[in-house]
Amino acid sequence: MEFDTLLSGDGRRIAYRRSAGTGAGIVFLGGLRSDMTGTKAAFLEGWAKAHHRPFLRFDYTGHGASSGRFNDGCIGDWLRDAQDTIFALTEGPQVLVGSSMGAWIGLLLGRQVAEKVAGFVGISSAPDFTEVSMWRGMTEPQRAQLLSEGHIAVPSEYSDAPYLITRRLIEDGRRRRVLAEPLRLPFAVRLLHGTLDTVVPTEIAARLFEHAESPDIQLLIVKGSDHRFSTDRDLSLISRAVADVSPG
């Protein structure tokens, strides 16, 4: 896939793909260890082109075609990538579409730079997952190893190779929680979650729905959909949600 590169002031190279259009742009925020070639990102780009809307997808540092090592990164790094990319490559408020970790990134952006957010769609949202899933899911020996050695290896549901959870990832994520702090989102919000999601339980989606403050927030629990949320039915629901939160 062809892509362009944004060079940050501190030397980060962020790979991105952008298409032109009019009205509020759409920005896709991918999940942990994913990249911009995924099904949802490609579908949304096609939908945006068909509706003459600007669209942007990119890879966080340590992901896909961007620079850096995944194991060196944390939520704050990937949040910075998203903010730098959006401010450099888009004009006006954007509709943010966040998948899994990308939804957490989008919620942080909505809290920090609400003026750049026209609406938000969270897909299989995983807010605060470093705390509520990773840290709380560890055994005491694993926690001790993480604190003493700085990392532990864990199996991945989507890869044969394990990946590292670092102490930096856990401690940075703890500072950026959105479920433990007020979450005021002054724009329309749509949350989509599947009943077969084995990565993030529907209880997290319900908790986020109850916790966030928005003038227009809706939660759709979809029977039979899993964490990937990428079937034809799921993609149709995503595009409907994007249209629903778009201004005008």
ABEGO torsion letter per residue (X at the ends): XBBBBBBBAAGBBBBBBBBBEBEBBBBBBBBBGBBAABAAAAAAAAAAAAAGBBBBBBBBBGBEABBEBAAABBAAAAAAAAAAAAAAABBEBBBBBBBEAAAAAAAAAAAABAAABABBBBBGBBBGAAAAAAAAABBAAAAAAAAAAGBBBBBBAABABBBBBBAAAAAAAAAABAAABBBBBBBBBBBBBBAABAABBAAAAAAAAAABBBABBBBBBBBGBBAAGABAAAAAAAAAAAAAABBX
